[in-house]
Structures are given as C-alpha cells and as structure tokens.
Amino acid sequence: MSFSRRDIRFPAHIHLWKWWFCGLLLLATLLNYMDRLTLNLLGVSMMEQLSFSKQDYGHIEAGFAVAFALGAIVMGFAVDRFGVYWVYPLSVLGWSVAGYLTGYSTDFWSLFTCRVVLGLAESGNWPSALRATQRLLPPEERTMGNSILQSGAAFGAVLTPAIVQVLVPESAPESWPAPFFVIGALGLSWVALWFVTVRAAALGPAEPSAAARAALGLTEHIERAPLPRGLFLRRFAALVILVITINACWHFYRAWLPLFLQQEQGYTQSESNGFFTLYYLAAGIGSWAAGLATLWIVRMGMPVHRGRLLVFFGFALLAALGVAAAFVPSGPWLPVLLLLVAVGALGVFPNYYSFSQELTTTHQGKLTGVLGCSCWLAMAALHEIVGYFMASSPSYRPAIAMVALLPLVGVAALLLLWGKNPLVRSAEAEENAYPLRAPTASGVDSRFGVGAVITIKEGE
C-alpha cells in the first residue's frame, strides 16, 4: 500500500482559507512594490528637488540592492528558525516605516539611507512567502499560488502611478513626499489584518516526525527523496543563473524605463505614469496567466516540471520582444511591444519560484535568502554599470535590447543543468513528492490551525 499527495483531502473551508492566505501574500507584495516604485516614478522630480544626478540615482538603486542582498540571507535564516508568522509582519512593518521616512529626505545621503533600510526590510517578503506556499500548496498548485503573490508586484505598480499622479501634480513637484507618507501608512493596516486572520499554528515546520509517519502508515514513497549532492549543486547553479537573469530584466525596466520614456521618447510625467499603469496591469495579467497555464497543462496530463518549463519558455519569448521595442521609433508600436514585454518579464517569476521549491523543504527560507542575495548583488552591479553608462551615453536602447534576452539565458541554464534525480523511480514521482504535515493527537492537521481532518485512502 502506498500513498500520494493527491490522496489527502481537506474540508472546503480549509481550501478557501489557503487561497485567502495567498491573497494576503499578494497584498504584502503589492505594498512591497508600492514602497519601492514611488522613487522610480518620481525620479526626475526628486533629482531636481534634492539635487542629485543620474549616477547618484544609480548609487541609490545599487545601495538598495546590496541591502536587499544582505537582508535576504538574514531573513532566510530567520524565517526557517522563527517561522513565517512573526518574521513576515515584522518585515512589512519595517519596510513601511522606512518608506514613510523617505518623505523626510532632504538630500542624497538621507534618501540613500532610507532606501538601504527599505531594502533590508523588504528582503523578508520572498523567504516568508515562498516558505508559506511550499507548505500550504501541493506541487500542481504552487505555481498558481506563486502567481497570486507575485502579481502583487504588478498590481501595486498599477496603483502607485495613480497615487503619484493625484498627490504630485506636475505643477507642484515639491509635493513629492506625500506618496511616501500615504503608502508607508498602508503597511500598518496589513500587519493588523495578518494578526486577525492568520494563526501561528498554520505556518509551523513542514517535516513530520518518524513516529507521525508510522502512525499514518506512510511509506517513503510519499516523501521527497534527497537529491544527490552533485545534482543539488547543478540545480542550485541553474537557479542562481535563473534568478539573476529574470530579475535583471524585470528590475531594469522597473528602474530605468520611466527615465527612457521621459528623457528619450519625450513622454511627460503624466503620460509616463499613465503608460505604466497599463504596463504593470499587463505584468499582473502575465503573472496570473503563467499560473493558470501551468495548472491547466499539468491537469491535462503533462508532468509538473515539464509543464513549468514549457510555460517559462513561452513567457521568456515574450520578454525577448524588448529587442524590437528598443529600436522601433516612437509611435503606437512602442507601447504595444512594451506591454507584451511586461507580460513576459513578470510571467517568468511564478515558475522560477516553483523550481526553487523543488530543492528543499526544511531550508526553503535559507535557499530563498541565498538566491535573493545572489540576485541583488548582481542587481547592485547592474544599476551601477547602467548608471555609469547612462552618464556618458545619450541612449537607453542598447541596454534595453540586451536585458530583453536574459530570460532566455535562464531557459538554457535549466535545460543544461537541471537533470533528473536517479534516486526516484520516475520524474513524475519526483515532481509529485510532497512532505505531509504531522497530525496532532486529535487526528487533525495542525498546519492550518483550524482543525482540518486528514483522510487517507489507498493509492496505486
């Protein structure tokens, strides 16, 4: 007798709760990006008001990136050690306060300091969120859950231009602090919502004890087979390449595309903000589309990993349309191409997160932190290089074309390095392996903290 993850059944209200929880992750990511993007949308006005240069702007982005990288390591260990329940809301509180204080900046150094603190605190979002979706969702649903939380980046960016437009009209650039105050204050309401709707027991450790497995009569078939060391290192290397390439594409557009449109394409701040509302809406659609496409393909019978890889490749191709966007003249085709790029640039993220969740369960926070550190150190170098390049170059176009191809480099890394695990009977068995939560003495699953009854039936 053997069991598989699909043999576990939860009551309907538990199923609804886990998707509500994914909605909370969406809101946290939304706030994360609202705090982050306000500076990018107000970059031109703030350069004039606070008297700093394009190269200084690059230093600020690099400082944020280095802080995010270092914070990712610390937050990753903290999440695995202390759990999501406390680390996540404290992280949101920290970045909300840092965003609020940004409104009091008076020069380059005070702004730089606020952005560094913002980066340290915001780094807690991804280790917390990915540890949670890994434990609450089975493999076939994880990409959808990751799509929901990642779409917060886009939907937060949809709201931010509207807030900036209302609070900082072009006739009053000196009012730039107002959006930082408003967005920073919103984080407090999320923290309250977290403690009202989430129980600590819902986010405890994932691994059941040997005694608990024996009590359920589970065999090793249901557990994730440990990866051989060589294969683990190969997959880790693939993930490092992947996280750097997709983030370089996404964050280059986040930080520099508003300046490209305003300084090289002749967009006004109002026109740029209007376009970016559509840009990030398209990105959010791309994130959800990636999750839905993966879920549909897997339910049609394709193995989970293969379905994820196919969807990832499709969205990487959309991101590569940035090569065409870099060289078309200003006109109707430019925004159309950039909107398709937005769909692809964010649509690659949900499956990247799912790939990373295949490596470990016990140390997901640490893994996410290390990958985040690798990513943001690379982003720091990217922004420094771009800032230096733009200080002496009249055009953003070559850089736009180069970063558009980076997600395809990530596809190549997956194809070359991922490989198959020889310790399991088949690739599908590896993909569907999922660690069960230990039952309590009363026979309920304590992962949810709300009395979810586990029903085990015989598998194949």
N, C-alpha and C positions, 0 to 999 in steps of 0.2 A: 504494500500500500504506500502511495506517495501523494504529496500534496503540491499544489502550485498556488501562486499568489491570487489567481483569479477565483480560487475556491473560498476566499474569505468574503463574507457578506456582512455589511453594516446596515443598520436601520436607515431609512430615508433621511431623517433629520440630521444624522451624522454626515451623510453625503452632502447635504446642503451646507452644513457648518464648514466643512473643509473648503468649499468654494467661497463662502463668505470670508474665510480666513485669507484666501488668495486675493480677495478684494481689498483686504487690509494691506496686503503686501503691495498691491497696485497703488493705493493711496500713499504709502510711505515712499515708494519710488517716485511718485508724482511730486511730492514735496521735495524730495532729494534734488530733482532736476529743476524745479522752480527756483530753489535757492541758488543752484549752480548757474542757470541760464540768465538770470537777471543781469549779471555783469556783462555777459556776451551781447545781449540786446542793447545795453546802454553803453557799450564800449566807446563809441565815438564821442558821446556827450561827456562821459567821465574822463576821457583823455583831455578834453578841453577844460573841464571844471577842476580837475585835480592836477593838471599839468604833467602828464606822463606820456611817453612815446609808444610807438608800435613795439619797439624792442622791450620796453618796460612791460607792455601787455603780455609779451611772450614770457618774460620772467614771472609774472603773476600766474599765468597758466602752468608754468613749469613748477613753481612753488606749490601750487595746489596738487599737482600730480605727484610730487615727491612725498608730500604729507599723506596723500591718499595711499601711496605705496607702503609707507612705513606703518600707517594705521591699519592697513589690511592684514598685516602679519599679526599685530597685537589683537585686533578684533577677531581674527580667525581663531586664535588660541582661546580668547575669552569666551567665544560662543561655545566651543567644544567643552570648556571647563565649567562655565557657569550657566550655560543654556541660553536659548533664544529669548525666553520670557523676560529676563531683566536686561540683557545686553541690547536688544533691539530698541525698546523705548528710550533707554538712556542715550543711545546713539542718535535717535531722532531729536531728542531734546537738545543734545549738544550742537547738532548742525543748525537747528532752528535758532538757537541763541547766537551762534556765530553769524548766521545770515542777518539777523536783526541788527547786530552791532556793526555790520558792514555799512549801514546807513549813516554811521557817525564818522566814517573815514574822512580825513582831511588832506591826505597826501598819499604818495605812492606807498610808503612804508606801513602806514596804518591799514591801508587796503590790502597790502601783501600779507600782513599778519592775520587779518580776518579770514583771508582765503586759505591760508595754511591751516588754521583751526577748523575751518569748514571741511577741508579735505580729510583731516584726521577723523572727524566725527562721521562724515558721510561714508567712510570706508566700511563701517559696520553694516551697511544695508545688505550687501550681497552675501557675505558669510551667513548672516542671520536668515535671509530669505531662502537661500538655496538649501541650507540645513533643514529648514521647515518643509519645503516642498518635497524634498527627498524622503522625509519621514511620513508625510501625510498622504502622498500620492503614489500609486503603483507606476511602474515604468511607462506603460502606454498612455498614462495621463500626465506625466511630469512635464512634457513639452508644452501642453496646454496650460498647466499651472504656471510654468515659467513665462509663457507668452503673456498671461494676465499681469504678472508682476512687472515684466519688462515694459509692457505697454504704458505703464505709469510714466516712464521717461518721456514718451511722446505726448501723452495727454497733459502732463504737467507743462510741457513746452507749448502746447496749444493755448493753455490758459495764460502763460506768462506774457506773451506779446500783448494780449488784450489788457492785462493789468498794467503793463508798462505804458500802453497807449493812453489809457484813461488817466493814470496818475502822473505821467511825464509827457505832457503835450510838447510839440516841437517849439512852441512859443515860450516854454518855461523849462529849459534844460536843467536849471538849478534845482528843480524839484526831484532829481534823480534818487534821493534817499528813500522816498515814500514806498516804492515797491519792496525794498528790503525789509522795511518795518512790517508791512502787511503780510508778506509771505513768511517771514520769520515767526510771526504770531500764530499762523495757522498750524504750525507744528505742535503747539501745546494741545490743541483740540484732538489731534491724532493720538497723542500719548494717553489722554483721558479715555478715548474710545477703545484703545488697546486694553487697558486695565478693566474696562467694563465688560468686554465681550470675549476675552481670552483667559483661559485658566492655565496656571503653571503646569499642571499635570499633562496638558495637551502637547507639550513640547519637550518631554524628557528624553533620556537616552534611547537609542534605537535598538540596541542589541539585546535580545532575550538571553537569559541565563540557560545553562545546560539543563538545569532542573526544570525550567519552564518548558523547554523544548521537549523534554521527556514526558512531562505531564500532558502535553498536547499530542504526543505520539508522532512528532515531526521527524523526518529524516533529513539527511544532509542535502537532499535534492532541492529543498526549499531555500537553502542558504546560498549566499553568493560565494562561489569558490574563490579563494585568494588568488590574486594574479601572480604569476612568476615574476621575480624581480626584474629580469630583463624586459619583459613585456610591459610591466608597470612603468619603467623608465622611458620606454619608447612612447607609450601613450601620454605620459606626463610631458615629454618633449613636444608631442603633437599639440597638446593643449596650450603649452606656452606660446608656440607659434600662432595658434589659432586665436588666443585671447589678445595678442599684440596686434595681429593683422586686422581683426574686425573692429577693435577699439580705435586703432589709428584712423580707420576710415570714418567711423561714426564721430569721433571727437574732433577730428579735423574739420568736418563740416559744421559741427556744433560751434566751435570757437572761431573759425575763420570765414565761413560762408557769409555771415551777415556783413562782414567788412568787404568781402568781394562784391557783393551786390550793391553796397552803398558807395564804395570808393572806385570801383572799376566799371560797374554796369550802370551807374547813375541813378540807382534807386534812392528815394528819400527814406528817412527813418520810418515814416508811416507806411510806405509801400513795402519796405523790407519786413516790418512787423506783420503786415497783412499776409505776405507770402509765407512767412514762417509759421503762421497759424495753419495754413494748408499743408506745409511741409511736414510738420510734426503730426498732424492728423493723418496724413498718408503713412508716416512711420508707424503710428499706433495701429493702423489697419494692417500694415505689414507684419507686425508682431503677432497680432491675433490670427492672421491668415496662416502664418507659419505653424502655430499650434494646431489650428483646425485641420490644416493639410496633413500634418504628421499623424494626428489622431485618426483621420479618415483613411489614410494609406495603410496604417497598421491594422485598423479594423477590417480592411479589405483583404488582409492576409499576409502582407509583406512583413518580414522580420523587423523588429523595432529599430535596430541600429541602421539597417539598410534604408528604412523609410526616413529616418532622421537625416542621413547623409544625402539622400536624394533631394529632400526639401531644402537643406542647407545649400546645396549646389545651385538650385534654382534661384534662391534669393541672392546668392553671390553674383550670379549673372546679371540680375537687375542692378546691383550696386555698381557693376562694371560699366553701366551706361554713363557713369560720370566722366569717362574718357570722351564721349561725344559731347556731353554738356560743357566740358571745359573749352571746347573750340567752336561751338555754334555761336553765331552773332546774337546780340541781344534782340529778343523778339519772342513770339509765342512758344517756340520750341524749347527755349531755355527753361522756363518754369515747368513744362511738361516733363522734360528729361530729369530735372532735379527732383520732381515728385516721385518718379519711378525709382530714382536712386534712394530716396528716403525709405520707400517700401523695402528695398533690398538691404539697405545699411542697417536697419533695426531688425529686419526679419531673420537675420542670421543668428541673432543672440539666443533665442529660446533653445534651439538645438545645441548650441555650444554649451549652455548650462546643463542640458541633459547628458551630453558627452562627459562632462566633468563629474556628474553624479554616478557614473558607472565605475569609477575607480575605487571609491571607498565609502563606507557608511559611518564608521566610528570617527573618522577625522575629516569629515566634509568641511567643517569650518576652517581648519588649518589649510586644507588643499585650496579652498577658495581664496583664503588670505594670501597664500604664496603665489597663486596665479594672478591675483589682483596686484600684488606687489610688483611682479614681473611686468605686468601690463603698464602700471602707472609710472614705473621708472622709465619705460620706453616712451610713454606719453610725455614725460618731462623733457626727454631728449628731443622728441618730435617738435614740441612747441618752441623750444629754444632754437632749434635748427630753422623752423619756419619763420620765427620772429627775426632771426639774423638775416635769413634770405630775403624776407619782405622789406627789411630796412634798406636794401640795396637794389631791389628788383621792382619794376613797375607793374608786374602781372602776377596774379594768383594761379593762372591757368595751368602751368606745368605741374604744380603741386597737386591741384585738383585731379588731373589726369592720372598721376602716379598712385595716389591713395585709393582711387577707384578700383584698382586691380588687386588690392591687398587681400580681400576676402577669398579670391580665387587661389591665392598662395596658401591660405588656410585649408582649402579643399585638398590641394596637393599634399599638404602635411598629413592630413587624415588618411588619405589613400596610401601613402608611403609608409606610415609609421604605426597605424592603429593595430593591425593584425588580429588574429583570433586567439582565444585562450585555449591552450591544449588541455587544461585540467577539467573542462566540462565536455559533456557528450556532444553538444552542438552549439552553434552560435545563438540559436533561438533560446536555448536553455540558459545561456549566459545573460542574454538580454532580459529575460523574464525573471531572473533571480531577484528576490526581494526579502529583506530581513523582517520577520514578524515581530510585533511588539509583544512583550511578555504579558500574560494575563494576570490579573490580580486574584486574590484568594476567592473573590466572589464570582470569578469566571468572566469578568468584563475586561475590555481592552482599555487600560489606563492611559493610553496615548491621547485620547480625546478628552479625558476628564469628565465625560458626561454619560458614562455607562453604556458604551457600545458593546453589544453582545456579539461574540465571535461564533460563527457556525462553521465547522469544518466538515467537508464531505469528501468522499474518496475521489482521488484524481485518476489519471490514466495508470 
